[in-house]
Amino acid sequence: MKHIAGNTEKNYRCGGSRIRRNAMAVVIAAASVLSCTKTDISSGDAGVPDNSIPRMNFSPSASAMTKGLLTPDNFNIEGTQIKVNDMFTTHEDIWSVDGEDKEAHIETYIDDQIAEYRPVIESDGTVSLWNFVGKDYYWTVSGTHFFSAYTWQYNNGVRNICLTDCLKVNESAKSDNETSDNDGLTYNPRLSTLTIKNWTLSKSKQFDFCYAVNSRSMDETDPYRPVELEMQHLFAAVQFNITNLIPGEDVTFNSLYVYNMLNKGSVVIMHDGTLNDMQLSNSGDAFSVTPDEALDFNETYNAFADSNKDNDNMIGTDGCILIWPHNSTQLQDVKANISTSENGSKDFSLFIEDNIEQWRAGYRYIYNIEITDRKISISATVVPWVTDDVVLED
């Protein structure tokens, strides 16, 4: 079975009891929860008045700890959408069930449906901010819902950018062992997992992927409240600022290349929100800009901000490039090369001991490159960490 929503009429037989559902509500009785299985039977009136069970809605927000393109200030805005999956079960401990037996205890209640920031005034006068598009889903009376959600579309101030601009979204996997052989994103309703395979980040393929999981038992107090989704960033963000500190002299900023980074990655987002089996590799592509920009004295140039001209605004106006997280060992191999009219071409490491020793998901790393007479100074800031300087002498 698939969706239980809209005008769908489903019934469940559980422990010998027949319970029916109408268009507005689902009633699930579990005379013996641990042995309860689902069975299609004849439809009919569930005996629950219309509007007695409210619609599902959501309250997603970007985590206060994150510093990517999407932040708490610009997440809850028109144009932002998430996709939601919901695995429903009446089993007390569904994660203890293995193999085909699990199929008897789970239902794909919501299958990759879009919810967007679209305030709606409810019948009781309350306002729900995040609601489904084109179809409503209603809470059940009992059982447990396991939600997985991820950013689908966001507004970067110029246009709405969709995940499919950067990554293929596959159909759901159907077994415990199947996560999809295809590149892209796959949801597994039996495991309530999101699997991403071989997502390559490049200057023209930027998308701030945020994800969240949550579970809701209908035995909780106030079970019909909005689903809280604490969105977490999958990627880190890196920014490069170049400043001319030579009085009375224009300096031309020719190019910046960032190379040896691991920009191709795979990961499984588990039902509890943990990341599993992260694997990173180098696709061979370097992040680069060649602006040949003349910088006046004390003028700062954000290296990747103007690259919007070349990639249809996939990079935000703050010039951050989104990259896969790197641990300490991985970051030590990542280099950058800057070319200027004053100092020629210089290579420098993006690993800075005691300051930037890794790139963590949800943080922004700012490299400030200052051009002076015969040298380039690099100061690196980790939000909200401290600033330190590394000088590259001739």
C-alpha positions, 0 to 999 in steps of 0.5 A: 500500500502507498499513501493514506491521504486525501480521499483514500479509504483503507482498512486495517485488520489487527488482532482480529479487530476491523477498523475503518478509515474515512477521507478525514481520519485514520483509526488504527487499533492494535489488540496485539501490537507486536503481532499486528499486520496490515490487511486490505478489507472492504471500505466503510465509515470509520465512525469518526466525525470529519475534522476530528483529526487535524492535518499534518504540518511542519515547523522546519528550521535551520539549526542555529549552529549551521553557517551554510547558505541556508540559515535560520534567517532565510530558511522560512521564506516563500519559495523554500520547499522540503520533501517529506517521507513518513514510515508508519508502524504499529509495532512497538520496536520496528527496528528489532524486526529484520528481513521480509517480516518487517513488511508486515509492520510498516506502511509508506504513509507519505512518499516524497511529498512536497511541503512548502513555506505557505502559511495557512490559517486553521479552523481554530485560528492557529497558523500552520507555516509549512504545509503540503502542496496539492494533497493533505495528510491527516494524523492517525489515532495510534501507531508511530510515524518516522519522518525523513525530510530534506530540502527540495527547493530554496530561493537564493534571492534571484530564483528558486533552485531545485535539488534536481538542478544538481542531483537525481532523485530516484524511486524508493528502494524496496528491500533492506539491502537495496539502496539503489545502484543508481547515482542520486538520492534514494529513500528506503521506506523499510529502513526510513533512510536516505541514501546519496550516491556519487554527488559531485559538487562543482561550481555549477552544481551547488545546492544547500542540502539540509536534512532532518528526521523525527518520530512521533508516537500517537501515545505522546501528549499533544500528538497532533502538534506540528512536526519539529524538523531541525534541519542539518546541513550536509555540507560545509561552506568555504569563502575566499576574500582577496584584499589589496593592501598596497597603497597607491597601487592597483593590483590585478587579481587574476585567478584562484584555483582550489584543488585536491579537494574531495568533491564527490561523495556518498552517504546514508542518512539513517532513521535516527539522523546519524550519517553512515558509510560516508565515502569521498573521492576526487572527481578531478574538477577544481573550483576556480575563478579567473576574474582578472579584476583590478583591485583598488587599495584596501578593496576586498574582492569576494572570489566566488560571488561574481561567479554567479555570472557563469553558473546561473546563480547557483552560488549565493551572493556571499560567495560561499562554495559548498563542499563535502566535509573533510577530516584533518587527514583529508584537508591536509591535501587540499591546496589553493593557488592564487595569481596576482599582478604583484606576486605572481602565482602562489600555492598555499594549504587550506589546512592551518594548524591550530586554526582550520584543521578540518571542514565540518558540515554546517560551518563556514570557513572564511579565508582572507587573502591580503596582498602586500608588497612581495608577500601574501598573508592568509588569515582564516576565520571559522565561524564562530571560531577565532582568527589566525594568520599564516604568512607566505614569504617569497 
